[in-house]
């Protein structure tokens, strides 16, 4: 049974995902997000309801210029100056958190149509300087006195603690690339991608990335670690968003959708930040889903989470994940839902899905979805 105020995604789009300094290097966060928002807004236009308003725009962003990029992108998208905007920072989980916030507003009856997702442009992000003029690459994830490891060393620590071998990590990464390349060739990404500046294809997936080839890479973060440049995600540009409406609005529009059945946000020890998704996944009720989309920041970290959460790694990222497609931090959580929507609703491969990820500081967000027609 789906109530009138159940939040439902009825459209989901994203830009291609580019490598930092690559094909999308000239586009700021609002320039990446705006065409996605504009494309989604047209999904509310029907002969009977042309120009149905959007109540708000919520976008995750981690490393951008500040100044509320969600509002800037909404204006750039031509949504009108009456549409507000809010930028969310929950680190790598920001895009998924923005969608959960929009869904919560739907459930509360605060509005009936939200655009939510995330955007990231490391290529155009400003340099960070301390008061003494020295540069830094990231803000603290925890206060002084707490563990605050960088992502790479933390991934090595999680893989070692959870017994995830280098061989298994390389095999997982090779499979992600193979699946993404196959999906590109079959055109399975075409319907979800909004071209930007003439770029319409994801930049990162590599053909012939075999486990044997990946085994040649040296540890990238710690001398005896198992995370390498090949079984870790890249630094990437991109944007993704979804249109979330109430179930009542979905029925009025007469379109299928992806209903949010449950969501959980949890925290864990910042020293083991890669395991943040585990308590969030465990908090969600229900049987194993048909499809799992989990942000593949580091192969060892993802496999540790899947093992602890009781999820079969073979069901994860059926068309490749962030190891192959890339990890545009603030947008990555939204990319998960875009992929689920197109896999389940558009392509019809299953009825239930899970989208989850861990993020900096020891956080995790997990969501459970169901197709409604």
Secondary structure, DSSP 8 states (H G I E B T S, - for coil): ---TT-EEEEEEEEE--EETTSTTTT--HHHHHHHHHHHHHGGG--TTSTT----EEEEE-SSS--S-HHHHHHHHTT--TTS--EEE--GGGHHHHHHHHHHHHHHHTS-SEEEEEEEE-TTT---EE-TTS-EESS--SS-TTS----HHHHHHHHHHHHT--HHHHHHHHHHHHHHHHHHHHHTTTGGGEE-BTTB-S-S---TT--HHHHTT--BSSSTT---BSSSB---EEEEEEEEEEEHHHHHHHT--EEEEEEEEEEE--GGGGGGHHHHHHHTS-SS--SEEEE--SBHHHHHHHHHHHT--GGGB-TT--HHHH---HHHHHHHHHHHHIIIIIIS---SEEEEEEEETTTEEEEEEEEEE-
